[in-house]
């Protein structure tokens, strides 16, 4: 794939759904396990989803779950929409690399590894982390475009390339993480634009702004939303939104890269465990051009950011957890990963009625 | 403790609450970690709870999480309240011992171990499993007492003794599991009695009975509830219910043992991860004589059994997961255990703002 161009229609056309035959086999195996039918609730559905995604029944445990944290700064932070100063983005990237952040701790515990990608941090980062960097920070989206179209296209392509790199290296579960002071503002704008919601409906407190900060943020979302609308014109005609234009106008390089990442994961038939509102917004952008891609994504949790629930509802995704999380980084996905592993293990390892000589009278109900 | 007598008032009087000083230290440490205050939502509360229970900040990961599955048959199964025949209880005990059941698979995955205790299975089980066995099956609670008072007292004492054995052997987290065809019927009766609810409000489909079975079950719960009421007379006078009489009339040896188990865990200052409606009902019985004991219990999930939600609400416990589980065995608790470990790990292992040189401007909000 060329680094500067991403053929979204081509990508979308290459996405197929998880294997229905394997899903049927997994449902049948669930019925034979030594438990009442349906007694493991959502775990049963999750096990079927993993089996279908892997094309293998019983499914196998994830051997290489991989978090990619897309870091970027946002010019909109100048508008006073975050409780934290912008330099925290770069400081947190250093914290990720030192292994001290929540995503590191949770990844170790859940048996996943973490890669950090600097897409637009307003600070210098190590060369390998900055290999796909598009620019430093972004334009204030309430007044100007976040990126040029070229930058947005490059970021999209970089995200897709990173997904390819990870799948080629053996990743069998991908988690898009995020880091960037101010990144819930563009996420809220993207969700409001694509789900046709009012600014106040999608604007949350991010890292924890006070009431005055929240009101400033609503105004920013409102102004940016006005700037987003021209890129949605194709939606009415069925052509779909101008995704590159939308991400350039009100997104950012991190959001564009995450969009390419979750799209390409679907092309590569690799399941994705979404995190919070930022990965949810990127997924919604991807969904607007490739609805079938959502069949490869699982919503790990519902965050307290209101735009997150809106995005998940729009994509028809039901979150696994609801624990009041709002950290990002991929942290919520990593809290849910053991639940997904539990789903896989029960389908793969439990004895059947026949194997255990347990009466299955009643199991057919 | 004498095997035949359990001094409930004495037990209740020996229960103290988790350490408030350690809880305060844990809350303060949470504020210094490299994340916005509150961003890990429920995980932060869970980490504080574990720290207070352990009297140690930062808390440490559970070294010996232990599931004890209390198995017993119930005469009420004759009334056609289950989708499965009664012999499944003994068959499932064999399945547990062979390692093929959901509880075994989930325990391996979550780093816990499983002990099976036969309190009243209507089949022969190995000598070590049957060491605390009180009788085979129980009376049909819609028509007669489940147990004699002596049997109920012995089962209560056995449960407390098992908790002592496990804590003495190093268990630092206890999970009460259940196995017994028909066991959701007495559980529903106990919850209806103590939470003053109508039969239809607390009666679920257990392993999956059809509509006719559900209506039979409601009638059984109604009749048993009438038999339960005399044992609640003390509630009005403040003396509390006659717990031994209540468990003898409408409980069972498994439920009585679980009641003693969760009470003694609180006496021993050992956190308990409750499972579904059966352990929830036993906990509610224990709570009726020792409300402070609930400070040592965490609700792992909300099952689809309606009595479960009623019991948790009554005890003021908020479930961690809501995944439509209804298997029992301790399975739901084991799905939640990794979430609890995640809470502990983030508090114990994340870098502080100072350690990571990250700006905490805004963290105080």
Contacts between the chains, C-beta under 8 A, distances in Angstrom:
chain1	res1	chain2	res2	distance
A	33	B	102	7.7
A	34	B	92	6.9
A	34	B	95	5.5
A	34	B	100	6.5
A	34	B	101	5.8
A	34	B	102	7.6
A	35	B	101	7.7
A	35	B	102	5.6
A	35	B	327	5.4
A	36	B	83	6.6
A	36	B	84	7.2
A	36	B	206	8.0
A	36	B	207	3.9
A	36	B	208	4.9
A	36	B	326	7.6
A	36	B	327	7.1
A	37	B	208	6.3
A	38	B	208	6.7
A	38	B	326	7.8
A	39	B	207	7.0
A	39	B	208	7.6
A	39	B	325	7.2
A	39	B	326	5.1
A	39	B	327	4.0
A	40	B	102	6.8
A	40	B	325	6.3
A	40	B	327	5.8
A	40	B	331	7.2
A	41	B	304	7.1
A	41	B	323	4.9
A	41	B	324	2.8
A	41	B	325	4.6
A	41	B	326	6.8
A	42	B	323	4.1
A	42	B	324	5.2
A	42	B	325	7.8
A	43	B	323	6.4
A	43	B	325	7.2
A	43	B	335	7.0
A	82	B	362	7.3
A	83	B	36	6.5
A	83	B	362	3.5
A	83	B	363	7.9
A	83	B	365	5.3
A	84	B	36	7.2
A	84	B	359	6.8
A	84	B	361	6.5
A	84	B	362	4.2
A	84	B	363	7.8
A	85	B	359	5.6
A	85	B	361	5.6
A	85	B	362	7.4
A	87	B	359	6.2
A	88	B	358	6.0
A	88	B	359	5.4
A	91	B	356	7.0
A	91	B	357	6.4
A	91	B	358	4.3
A	91	B	359	6.4
A	92	B	34	6.9
A	92	B	358	6.2
A	94	B	356	7.3
A	94	B	357	7.6
A	95	B	34	5.5
A	95	B	351	6.0
A	95	B	356	4.3
A	95	B	358	5.9
A	98	B	351	7.2
A	98	B	356	6.8
A	100	B	34	6.5
A	100	B	350	6.3
A	100	B	351	2.9
A	100	B	355	6.7
A	100	B	356	5.1
A	101	B	34	5.9
A	101	B	35	7.7
A	101	B	350	6.8
A	101	B	351	7.0
A	101	B	356	7.8
A	102	B	33	7.8
A	102	B	34	7.6
A	102	B	35	5.6
A	102	B	40	6.8
A	102	B	346	5.6
A	102	B	350	5.8
A	105	B	345	5.1
A	105	B	346	5.4
A	105	B	349	4.5
A	105	B	350	5.4
A	106	B	342	5.8
A	106	B	345	7.1
A	106	B	346	6.8
A	108	B	345	7.7
A	108	B	349	7.9
A	109	B	338	7.5
A	109	B	341	6.2
A	109	B	342	5.9
A	109	B	345	5.0
A	110	B	338	7.5
A	110	B	342	7.7
A	207	B	36	3.9
A	207	B	39	7.0
A	207	B	362	6.5
A	208	B	36	4.9
A	208	B	37	6.3
A	208	B	38	6.7
A	208	B	39	7.6
A	208	B	362	6.9
A	208	B	365	4.8
A	209	B	365	7.8
A	210	B	365	6.5
A	304	B	41	7.0
A	320	B	323	7.3
A	321	B	321	7.1
A	321	B	339	7.7
A	322	B	322	7.0
A	323	B	41	4.9
A	323	B	42	4.1
A	323	B	43	6.4
A	323	B	320	7.3
A	323	B	339	7.5
A	324	B	41	2.8
A	324	B	42	5.2
A	325	B	39	7.2
A	325	B	40	6.3
A	325	B	41	4.6
A	325	B	42	7.7
A	325	B	43	7.2
A	326	B	36	7.6
A	326	B	38	7.7
A	326	B	39	5.2
A	326	B	41	6.8
A	327	B	35	5.4
A	327	B	36	7.2
A	327	B	39	4.0
A	327	B	40	5.8
A	331	B	40	7.2
A	334	B	342	7.5
A	335	B	43	7.0
A	335	B	338	8.0
A	335	B	339	6.1
A	335	B	342	5.1
A	338	B	109	7.5
A	338	B	110	7.5
A	338	B	335	8.0
A	338	B	338	3.4
A	338	B	339	7.5
A	338	B	342	7.9
A	339	B	321	7.7
A	339	B	323	7.5
A	339	B	335	6.1
A	339	B	338	7.5
A	341	B	109	6.2
A	342	B	106	5.8
A	342	B	109	5.9
A	342	B	110	7.7
A	342	B	334	7.5
A	342	B	335	5.1
A	342	B	338	7.9
A	345	B	105	5.1
A	345	B	106	7.1
A	345	B	108	7.7
A	345	B	109	5.0
A	346	B	102	5.6
A	346	B	105	5.4
A	346	B	106	6.8
A	349	B	105	4.5
A	349	B	108	7.9
A	350	B	100	6.3
A	350	B	101	6.8
A	350	B	102	5.8
A	350	B	105	5.4
A	351	B	95	6.0
A	351	B	98	7.2
A	351	B	100	2.9
A	351	B	101	7.0
A	355	B	100	6.7
A	356	B	91	7.0
A	356	B	94	7.3
A	356	B	95	4.4
A	356	B	98	6.8
A	356	B	100	5.1
A	356	B	101	7.8
A	357	B	91	6.4
A	357	B	94	7.6
A	358	B	88	6.0
A	358	B	91	4.3
A	358	B	92	6.2
A	358	B	95	6.0
A	359	B	84	6.8
A	359	B	85	5.6
A	359	B	87	6.2
A	359	B	88	5.4
A	359	B	91	6.5
A	361	B	84	6.5
A	361	B	85	5.6
A	362	B	82	7.4
A	362	B	83	3.5
A	362	B	84	4.3
A	362	B	85	7.5
A	362	B	207	6.5
A	362	B	208	6.8
A	363	B	83	8.0
A	363	B	84	7.8
A	365	B	83	5.4
A	365	B	208	4.9
A	365	B	209	7.9
A	365	B	210	6.5
